[in-house]
Amino acid sequence: LAFAYLTAEGLVRLAGVELGRTGRAAMVLVLLQPAFAEIWWSQAVYAKVYALHALLLILIAWLLTGFASGRGRDRLYAAAFVFGLACSNHLFLALAAAPGFALFAAAGTAPWNKAGLWLKLAGCWAAGLLPYVLLPLRGWSGAPYMMGEVNGWIGLACHILRCRYDDVAQGAWNKVGLTTDMLWQLAVALGPLLLVLAGFWFFRLAKVRGRGWLLSAGCLAAVAAAPLALAFRGMDWSSDNSYMARVYALPGFVFGAILAAAGAAAAMAWLGSRRQRVIVVFLLALLPVLTLSGNWERIAAYRDPLPDRLGRALLTSLPPNSVLAVNDYNFIQDTELFVLAYLQVVERVRTDVTVVQDAGIIPFYMPDLPFGYAEAASPVRRRLLIEAIVKDPKLAGRPVYSTYAPEAGNGGWISRSNGLEFEVEPGPAGARPMSVVRIGLPPDGLLRSQPVLGLLAAHVLYARAAAAAETGDSAAATKDLVRAISLDTVPFSDDYVGFMAHRAAYRRLLAQPSAAGVK
């Protein structure tokens, strides 16, 4: 946000707008609004690419603004280097922002018809791509964790271009809904005042001369970069993809705030008296205060992240030398897998537990799975994964647990739930209830605003409802089940089907005369 202020300041100066103390204060107050916005906090405390990417793009804009101000060609070369870093951080979003940065660069003076300039820019950009070199180096050194296969140049290129994910414009022809949703969320995040200030900035640009037009158009192009990036992704609108639209739009959110900050400075220069400017600055000071107070409850929830708490509970609640099966063909389990990988590989939490998965992208054990496994229905995949674990000689004799109820895939199994995972057993011994492990869940309001967390919480609630049903606590089971369904964005999801099959298996088991003592 500090670089966002410097970029806005350079934009205002290049537009020839007078910038006094009240103008600077107004810009700071406007840019404090995104600092306290929930979408910003949600990514600033999250170990993913989006907050870092916003920083890299703003840094490029600041460097190019300095280049346009005549501060030397070194700023242009540095911007090319940082653009390479941005490409190594998030290729889709960086390439989509390139047209905006071309407008920024066009505001400066350079011998664009000289081949030597383009060769230097290409070299600086290539130097920014050096983080990609870490992938084969870590692969050759036997690193414990690698995301994807990077053996050889073809494997590295496929990883960079996301060929293995098959998500580049795969049948997603209708992006209208997703783009509309993204722009709406962006407008809501900025708020009506910032939108008015951004509009006022363009109104004032019509009255002044300078290179501010090119830089302002570059900011608008950066705002539009997220919809352009999604045009290359194989996804249409859905409640799950709506979350992707939020985080993709994060850089655009900041560039929109930069335009609003420039508008605030222009408003200060436009007002006649100092008294009017002081009053407006005082009113603008209320903006970050109201934003912080309005978002405080949702911001505070990020201090206690659910995935980390769940991952630790999953590992520590297991007996020694256990096997934990996690099915990765599900949006929920993907979140579980990365947390478990971090806890075991980095923090060395319960390394005696062997986590078994089926997608081959995590440093976990993967048993021999039959041909055509990936194309099978979810219950079949879950059954085949458990069967492969039971037959695997390396895992023989060890207690087997799974993060899903296995009864949906094989009616012959009976599992027991401790509220987090299910112990897989082949016979009626599963009627012995285990002690229930409960972890705290964030409020439903936050869970619904973050679909990934909502799905993860529903995943926990289904397991918790299964544990309550085993102990005969129908009220608790019903309460957890109803809450899980309300958070589950997929009707009749795999977890719901698994819970219903688990409950039916227990009812059949408890109805047997031999189970009277257990009952």
PLY file of the C-alpha trace (Angstrom):
ply
format ascii 1.0
element vertex 519
property float x
property float y
property float z
element edge 518
property int vertex1
property int vertex2
end_header
0.00 0.00 0.00
2.99 2.28 0.51
3.98 1.65 -3.11
0.37 2.24 -4.10
0.60 5.69 -2.50
3.87 6.45 -4.33
2.32 5.34 -7.62
-0.74 7.52 -7.07
1.50 10.47 -6.16
3.48 10.06 -9.39
0.29 9.75 -11.40
-1.06 13.01 -9.93
2.19 14.87 -10.60
2.36 13.68 -14.21
-1.20 14.90 -14.72
-0.12 18.37 -13.59
-2.40 18.44 -10.54
-1.15 20.49 -7.61
-0.50 18.29 -4.60
-0.56 20.01 -1.21
-0.66 18.70 2.33
-4.40 18.12 2.30
-4.08 16.29 -1.00
-1.45 13.97 0.42
-3.53 13.37 3.54
-6.59 12.58 1.42
-4.60 10.05 -0.63
-3.32 8.31 2.51
-6.80 8.07 4.00
-8.27 6.65 0.79
-5.54 4.01 0.58
-6.09 2.99 4.19
-9.52 1.72 3.16
-8.18 -1.37 1.35
-5.81 -1.95 4.28
-8.81 -2.79 6.47
-10.90 -4.53 3.81
-11.73 -8.16 4.52
-10.59 -9.39 1.09
-7.14 -7.86 1.66
-6.72 -9.41 5.10
-7.96 -12.78 3.84
-4.98 -12.99 1.46
-2.35 -11.02 3.40
-2.31 -13.69 6.13
-2.57 -16.61 3.68
0.47 -18.38 2.23
-0.60 -18.12 -1.40
0.34 -16.07 -4.44
-2.32 -13.35 -4.55
-1.13 -10.78 -1.98
2.46 -11.14 -3.19
1.26 -10.73 -6.77
-0.55 -7.50 -5.90
2.71 -6.19 -4.43
4.72 -7.13 -7.53
2.24 -5.49 -9.92
2.09 -2.30 -7.86
5.89 -2.25 -7.70
6.01 -2.45 -11.51
3.54 0.44 -11.77
5.63 2.53 -9.35
8.83 1.87 -11.29
7.20 2.73 -14.62
5.70 5.88 -13.13
9.21 6.94 -12.15
10.41 6.14 -15.66
7.62 8.29 -17.11
8.72 11.09 -14.79
12.16 11.08 -16.41
14.07 9.41 -13.57
16.17 7.28 -15.87
15.94 4.12 -17.92
17.06 2.01 -14.98
13.47 2.14 -13.70
12.31 0.59 -16.98
14.82 -2.27 -16.71
13.91 -2.84 -13.06
10.22 -2.98 -14.03
11.02 -5.66 -16.64
12.84 -7.68 -13.97
9.94 -7.43 -11.51
7.55 -8.38 -14.32
9.58 -11.57 -14.73
9.18 -12.21 -11.00
5.44 -11.67 -11.38
5.35 -14.20 -14.22
7.13 -16.73 -12.01
4.62 -16.06 -9.22
1.33 -16.16 -11.20
1.72 -16.49 -14.96
-1.92 -15.89 -15.94
-2.38 -12.71 -13.92
0.99 -11.28 -14.94
0.46 -11.75 -18.67
-3.04 -10.31 -18.41
-1.57 -7.18 -16.76
1.00 -6.70 -19.56
-1.21 -4.39 -21.72
-1.67 -2.05 -18.77
2.05 -1.87 -18.14
2.66 -1.19 -21.84
0.56 1.95 -21.41
2.62 2.89 -18.35
5.86 2.43 -20.28
4.53 4.42 -23.25
4.25 7.47 -20.99
8.06 7.58 -20.79
10.63 8.49 -23.41
12.85 5.72 -24.76
14.30 4.73 -28.16
11.65 2.08 -28.73
12.94 1.51 -32.27
16.35 0.32 -31.01
16.98 -3.43 -30.84
19.47 -2.97 -28.00
16.74 -1.63 -25.70
14.50 -4.62 -26.33
17.38 -7.05 -25.80
18.14 -5.47 -22.41
14.47 -5.58 -21.44
14.25 -9.24 -22.48
17.34 -10.04 -20.43
15.93 -8.32 -17.34
12.63 -10.13 -17.78
14.42 -13.47 -18.16
16.38 -12.77 -14.97
13.06 -12.38 -13.18
12.13 -15.91 -14.26
15.03 -17.43 -12.30
12.73 -18.75 -9.51
11.61 -21.37 -12.04
15.17 -22.76 -11.99
14.59 -23.78 -8.38
12.08 -26.42 -9.54
14.49 -28.72 -11.43
17.25 -28.02 -8.90
15.03 -29.15 -6.05
13.87 -32.11 -8.09
17.44 -33.24 -8.73
18.33 -32.81 -5.06
15.52 -35.12 -3.93
13.42 -32.47 -2.20
10.66 -33.92 0.00
7.96 -31.84 -1.65
7.46 -30.99 -5.31
4.26 -29.72 -6.92
4.13 -31.69 -10.12
6.69 -33.48 -12.27
9.51 -31.23 -13.50
11.92 -33.85 -14.80
13.36 -32.57 -18.06
12.63 -29.43 -20.04
9.31 -30.73 -21.35
8.10 -31.50 -17.83
9.19 -28.07 -16.62
7.42 -26.34 -19.52
4.24 -28.32 -18.90
4.34 -27.39 -15.24
4.84 -23.68 -15.97
2.08 -23.63 -18.60
-0.23 -25.73 -16.38
-0.69 -28.43 -19.02
-1.09 -31.11 -16.35
-4.08 -29.33 -14.85
-6.08 -29.28 -18.11
-7.68 -26.01 -17.04
-6.74 -23.71 -19.91
-10.02 -22.76 -21.65
-11.41 -26.29 -21.46
-14.98 -25.77 -22.68
-15.48 -22.61 -20.63
-16.95 -20.51 -23.39
-19.33 -18.46 -21.27
-17.35 -16.13 -19.00
-20.07 -13.48 -18.75
-21.35 -14.67 -15.39
-17.88 -15.03 -13.86
-16.73 -11.64 -15.19
-19.89 -9.92 -13.96
-19.49 -11.51 -10.54
-15.84 -10.45 -10.39
-16.56 -6.83 -11.31
-19.45 -6.71 -8.84
-17.26 -8.01 -6.01
-14.59 -5.50 -7.00
-17.12 -2.64 -6.88
-18.39 -3.79 -3.47
-14.84 -4.03 -2.11
-14.01 -0.51 -3.27
-17.29 0.98 -2.07
-19.34 3.82 -3.58
-17.10 6.65 -2.33
-13.95 5.27 -3.92
-15.79 4.63 -7.17
-17.01 8.24 -7.20
-13.48 9.52 -6.50
-12.06 7.37 -9.33
-14.71 8.77 -11.66
-13.90 12.30 -10.53
-10.26 11.69 -11.38
-11.10 10.98 -15.00
-13.39 14.03 -15.04
-10.48 16.20 -13.90
-8.14 14.64 -16.45
-10.24 16.25 -19.17
-9.24 19.63 -17.76
-5.47 19.10 -17.56
-2.64 18.12 -19.84
0.15 15.67 -19.30
0.93 11.99 -19.36
-1.55 11.20 -16.60
-3.97 9.85 -19.22
-1.66 7.00 -20.21
-0.94 6.05 -16.60
-4.63 6.23 -15.67
-5.52 4.06 -18.66
-2.81 1.65 -17.50
-4.46 1.46 -14.06
-7.81 0.70 -15.71
-6.16 -2.01 -17.80
-4.67 -3.48 -14.59
-8.17 -3.54 -13.09
-9.37 -5.43 -16.16
-6.47 -7.89 -15.99
-8.32 -10.32 -13.71
-11.29 -10.87 -16.09
-8.79 -11.22 -18.93
-6.82 -13.83 -16.96
-9.97 -15.82 -16.26
-10.70 -15.83 -19.99
-7.81 -18.30 -20.30
-8.97 -20.49 -17.44
-11.32 -23.44 -17.92
-14.04 -22.27 -15.55
-17.48 -20.70 -15.68
-19.42 -19.03 -12.91
-20.22 -21.09 -9.81
-20.25 -20.43 -6.08
-16.80 -22.07 -5.83
-15.34 -20.10 -8.74
-16.79 -16.95 -7.22
-14.05 -17.23 -4.60
-11.47 -17.45 -7.38
-12.92 -14.26 -8.83
-12.39 -12.53 -5.47
-8.72 -13.36 -5.14
-7.94 -12.84 -8.82
-9.36 -9.31 -8.54
-7.11 -8.36 -5.61
-4.54 -6.43 -7.73
-7.41 -4.68 -9.53
-8.81 -3.71 -6.15
-5.59 -1.86 -5.32
-5.28 -0.22 -8.74
-8.88 0.96 -8.37
-7.90 2.44 -5.00
-4.94 4.19 -6.67
-7.32 5.91 -9.09
-9.57 6.84 -6.16
-6.57 8.28 -4.28
-5.67 10.36 -7.33
-9.28 11.54 -7.45
-9.10 12.56 -3.79
-5.98 14.62 -4.49
-7.66 16.25 -7.48
-10.69 17.05 -5.32
-8.45 18.81 -2.81
-6.91 20.91 -5.60
-10.36 21.69 -7.00
-11.85 22.93 -3.70
-11.58 26.65 -3.22
-10.81 27.28 0.45
-8.51 25.60 2.92
-11.44 25.19 5.31
-13.33 23.10 2.74
-10.29 20.91 2.21
-9.86 20.32 5.95
-13.53 19.35 6.30
-13.26 16.86 3.43
-10.07 15.38 4.90
-11.85 14.97 8.23
-14.74 13.18 6.52
-12.31 10.96 4.61
-10.69 10.05 7.94
-13.94 8.34 8.85
-13.55 5.95 5.90
-10.82 3.65 7.31
-12.41 3.83 10.78
-15.78 2.69 9.46
-14.13 0.05 7.25
-12.17 -1.37 10.18
-15.14 -1.39 12.55
-17.42 -2.93 9.95
-14.95 -5.69 9.06
-13.41 -6.29 12.48
-15.34 -9.46 13.26
-14.51 -11.01 9.89
-10.88 -9.86 10.04
-10.40 -11.25 13.55
-11.56 -14.68 12.40
-8.41 -15.04 10.27
-6.24 -15.12 13.38
-7.35 -18.71 13.98
-7.29 -20.45 10.60
-9.42 -23.57 10.31
-7.18 -25.59 7.90
-4.17 -25.45 10.25
-6.29 -26.40 13.26
-7.91 -29.26 11.39
-4.61 -30.60 10.04
-3.02 -30.70 13.47
-6.07 -32.38 14.98
-6.18 -35.00 12.20
-2.58 -36.04 12.87
-2.44 -35.78 16.65
-5.71 -37.67 17.24
-4.39 -40.83 15.53
-2.68 -43.69 17.39
1.02 -44.33 16.69
2.06 -45.77 13.32
-1.35 -45.19 11.71
-2.27 -44.90 8.04
-4.45 -41.96 6.98
-6.15 -42.10 3.57
-7.04 -38.75 1.99
-8.86 -38.76 -1.34
-7.59 -35.84 -3.45
-10.29 -35.82 -6.13
-12.29 -33.30 -4.15
-12.07 -29.56 -3.57
-12.10 -30.11 0.20
-9.37 -32.71 0.47
-7.01 -30.54 -1.57
-7.01 -28.10 1.35
-6.38 -30.93 3.81
-3.50 -32.33 1.79
-1.41 -29.19 1.59
-1.79 -28.52 5.32
-0.83 -32.09 6.20
2.17 -31.86 3.86
3.37 -28.67 5.54
2.91 -30.05 9.05
4.78 -33.27 8.32
7.51 -32.00 6.00
8.29 -28.63 7.58
7.17 -28.84 11.21
7.75 -32.61 11.51
4.39 -33.19 13.21
3.54 -36.89 13.64
5.85 -38.22 10.98
5.03 -41.74 12.21
1.64 -41.39 10.47
1.71 -42.44 6.81
-0.62 -40.23 4.80
-1.82 -42.02 1.67
-3.31 -40.12 -1.26
-4.14 -40.81 -4.86
-3.19 -37.83 -7.04
0.60 -37.89 -6.88
1.25 -34.19 -6.19
2.12 -34.36 -2.48
5.06 -36.08 -0.72
2.74 -38.77 0.58
2.65 -42.48 -0.11
0.62 -43.56 -3.13
-0.20 -47.28 -3.47
-0.64 -49.15 -6.72
-4.04 -48.17 -8.10
-5.84 -49.99 -10.93
-5.95 -48.71 -14.48
-8.78 -46.24 -15.03
-8.89 -45.24 -11.38
-8.99 -41.49 -12.12
-12.06 -41.85 -14.36
-14.11 -43.82 -11.81
-16.91 -42.31 -9.74
-15.94 -40.86 -6.36
-17.33 -43.72 -4.19
-15.52 -46.25 -6.39
-12.24 -44.33 -6.14
-12.55 -44.18 -2.38
-13.23 -47.92 -2.19
-10.31 -48.74 -4.50
-7.98 -46.54 -2.46
-8.89 -48.32 0.79
-8.56 -51.72 -0.89
-5.12 -50.77 -2.21
-4.03 -49.77 1.29
-5.29 -53.01 2.85
-3.47 -55.09 0.22
-0.24 -53.09 0.29
2.50 -55.17 2.02
4.29 -51.99 3.18
1.23 -51.00 5.19
0.20 -54.44 6.45
-0.91 -54.71 10.06
-1.23 -50.98 10.65
-4.51 -49.29 11.72
-6.16 -47.58 8.76
-8.10 -44.32 8.97
-9.66 -42.11 6.31
-11.01 -38.58 6.17
-14.22 -39.92 4.57
-16.76 -42.59 5.47
-15.89 -45.67 3.36
-19.34 -47.31 3.56
-20.55 -45.45 0.46
-18.01 -47.33 -1.64
-18.34 -50.74 0.03
-21.33 -51.79 2.09
-19.31 -54.57 3.70
-17.15 -52.18 5.70
-18.00 -50.63 9.04
-16.05 -47.56 10.13
-15.93 -45.62 13.38
-15.69 -41.83 13.52
-13.94 -39.78 16.16
-15.45 -36.59 14.77
-12.57 -35.98 12.37
-11.62 -39.23 10.65
-13.01 -42.73 10.26
-11.28 -45.93 11.39
-11.79 -48.52 8.69
-12.69 -52.03 9.90
-13.99 -55.00 7.91
-16.56 -56.30 10.41
-18.96 -55.56 13.27
-16.22 -54.45 15.65
-16.90 -51.00 14.23
-19.88 -50.68 16.58
-17.54 -49.65 19.41
-17.76 -45.84 19.50
-14.56 -43.82 19.84
-14.04 -40.71 21.93
-15.10 -37.68 19.91
-12.56 -34.99 19.00
-14.10 -31.54 18.51
-12.37 -28.55 16.94
-13.72 -25.02 16.93
-15.24 -23.70 13.72
-15.44 -20.05 12.62
-18.87 -18.37 12.50
-21.12 -19.35 9.61
-20.99 -15.82 8.18
-17.27 -16.10 7.51
-17.58 -19.67 6.30
-20.17 -18.68 3.71
-18.06 -15.76 2.50
-15.11 -18.12 1.99
-16.42 -21.18 0.10
-13.20 -23.15 0.64
-13.50 -22.76 4.41
-17.24 -23.45 4.23
-16.68 -26.74 2.41
-13.93 -27.68 4.85
-16.19 -26.93 7.83
-19.00 -28.98 6.26
-16.49 -31.81 5.82
-15.74 -31.68 9.56
-19.41 -31.44 10.52
-20.34 -34.57 8.53
-17.67 -36.55 10.43
-18.82 -35.04 13.71
-22.46 -35.94 12.94
-21.35 -39.51 12.20
-19.63 -39.73 15.60
-22.75 -38.39 17.34
-24.96 -40.89 15.50
-22.73 -43.73 16.68
-23.19 -42.74 20.31
-26.96 -42.47 19.88
-27.02 -38.69 20.34
-29.62 -37.98 17.66
-30.05 -34.32 18.62
-26.34 -33.54 18.23
-26.12 -35.58 15.02
-29.08 -33.73 13.51
-27.71 -30.32 14.53
-24.31 -30.99 12.97
-25.88 -32.53 9.86
-28.19 -29.56 9.25
-25.30 -27.12 9.65
-23.11 -29.20 7.31
-25.80 -29.20 4.61
-26.25 -25.43 4.96
-22.51 -24.89 4.34
-22.14 -27.54 1.62
-22.33 -25.87 -1.78
-22.76 -29.19 -3.63
-26.15 -30.94 -3.32
-25.72 -34.61 -2.37
-21.96 -34.16 -2.08
-19.57 -37.05 -1.53
-19.43 -36.28 2.19
-23.23 -36.25 2.47
-23.53 -39.57 0.63
-20.78 -41.02 2.83
-22.53 -39.91 6.01
-25.87 -41.39 4.94
-24.22 -44.71 4.03
-22.33 -44.73 7.33
-25.51 -44.09 9.33
-27.39 -46.82 7.44
-24.58 -49.30 8.09
-24.68 -48.55 11.82
-28.44 -48.91 11.97
-28.21 -52.34 10.35
-25.41 -53.34 12.69
-27.20 -52.23 15.86
-30.35 -54.02 14.77
-28.54 -57.38 14.94
-29.13 -59.46 18.11
-25.38 -59.90 18.59
-25.01 -56.15 18.95
-27.45 -55.84 21.86
-24.64 -55.57 24.39
-22.90 -52.87 22.37
-26.14 -50.98 21.88
0 1
1 2
2 3
3 4
4 5
5 6
6 7
7 8
8 9
9 10
10 11
11 12
12 13
13 14
14 15
15 16
16 17
17 18
18 19
19 20
20 21
21 22
22 23
23 24
24 25
25 26
26 27
27 28
28 29
29 30
30 31
31 32
32 33
33 34
34 35
35 36
36 37
37 38
38 39
39 40
40 41
41 42
42 43
43 44
44 45
45 46
46 47
47 48
48 49
49 50
50 51
51 52
52 53
53 54
54 55
55 56
56 57
57 58
58 59
59 60
60 61
61 62
62 63
63 64
64 65
65 66
66 67
67 68
68 69
69 70
70 71
71 72
72 73
73 74
74 75
75 76
76 77
77 78
78 79
79 80
80 81
81 82
82 83
83 84
84 85
85 86
86 87
87 88
88 89
89 90
90 91
91 92
92 93
93 94
94 95
95 96
96 97
97 98
98 99
99 100
100 101
101 102
102 103
103 104
104 105
105 106
106 107
107 108
108 109
109 110
110 111
111 112
112 113
113 114
114 115
115 116
116 117
117 118
118 119
119 120
120 121
121 122
122 123
123 124
124 125
125 126
126 127
127 128
128 129
129 130
130 131
131 132
132 133
133 134
134 135
135 136
136 137
137 138
138 139
139 140
140 141
141 142
142 143
143 144
144 145
145 146
146 147
147 148
148 149
149 150
150 151
151 152
152 153
153 154
154 155
155 156
156 157
157 158
158 159
159 160
160 161
161 162
162 163
163 164
164 165
165 166
166 167
167 168
168 169
169 170
170 171
171 172
172 173
173 174
174 175
175 176
176 177
177 178
178 179
179 180
180 181
181 182
182 183
183 184
184 185
185 186
186 187
187 188
188 189
189 190
190 191
191 192
192 193
193 194
194 195
195 196
196 197
197 198
198 199
199 200
200 201
201 202
202 203
203 204
204 205
205 206
206 207
207 208
208 209
209 210
210 211
211 212
212 213
213 214
214 215
215 216
216 217
217 218
218 219
219 220
220 221
221 222
222 223
223 224
224 225
225 226
226 227
227 228
228 229
229 230
230 231
231 232
232 233
233 234
234 235
235 236
236 237
237 238
238 239
239 240
240 241
241 242
242 243
243 244
244 245
245 246
246 247
247 248
248 249
249 250
250 251
251 252
252 253
253 254
254 255
255 256
256 257
257 258
258 259
259 260
260 261
261 262
262 263
263 264
264 265
265 266
266 267
267 268
268 269
269 270
270 271
271 272
272 273
273 274
274 275
275 276
276 277
277 278
278 279
279 280
280 281
281 282
282 283
283 284
284 285
285 286
286 287
287 288
288 289
289 290
290 291
291 292
292 293
293 294
294 295
295 296
296 297
297 298
298 299
299 300
300 301
301 302
302 303
303 304
304 305
305 306
306 307
307 308
308 309
309 310
310 311
311 312
312 313
313 314
314 315
315 316
316 317
317 318
318 319
319 320
320 321
321 322
322 323
323 324
324 325
325 326
326 327
327 328
328 329
329 330
330 331
331 332
332 333
333 334
334 335
335 336
336 337
337 338
338 339
339 340
340 341
341 342
342 343
343 344
344 345
345 346
346 347
347 348
348 349
349 350
350 351
351 352
352 353
353 354
354 355
355 356
356 357
357 358
358 359
359 360
360 361
361 362
362 363
363 364
364 365
365 366
366 367
367 368
368 369
369 370
370 371
371 372
372 373
373 374
374 375
375 376
376 377
377 378
378 379
379 380
380 381
381 382
382 383
383 384
384 385
385 386
386 387
387 388
388 389
389 390
390 391
391 392
392 393
393 394
394 395
395 396
396 397
397 398
398 399
399 400
400 401
401 402
402 403
403 404
404 405
405 406
406 407
407 408
408 409
409 410
410 411
411 412
412 413
413 414
414 415
415 416
416 417
417 418
418 419
419 420
420 421
421 422
422 423
423 424
424 425
425 426
426 427
427 428
428 429
429 430
430 431
431 432
432 433
433 434
434 435
435 436
436 437
437 438
438 439
439 440
440 441
441 442
442 443
443 444
444 445
445 446
446 447
447 448
448 449
449 450
450 451
451 452
452 453
453 454
454 455
455 456
456 457
457 458
458 459
459 460
460 461
461 462
462 463
463 464
464 465
465 466
466 467
467 468
468 469
469 470
470 471
471 472
472 473
473 474
474 475
475 476
476 477
477 478
478 479
479 480
480 481
481 482
482 483
483 484
484 485
485 486
486 487
487 488
488 489
489 490
490 491
491 492
492 493
493 494
494 495
495 496
496 497
497 498
498 499
499 500
500 501
501 502
502 503
503 504
504 505
505 506
506 507
507 508
508 509
509 510
510 511
511 512
512 513
513 514
514 515
515 516
516 517
517 518
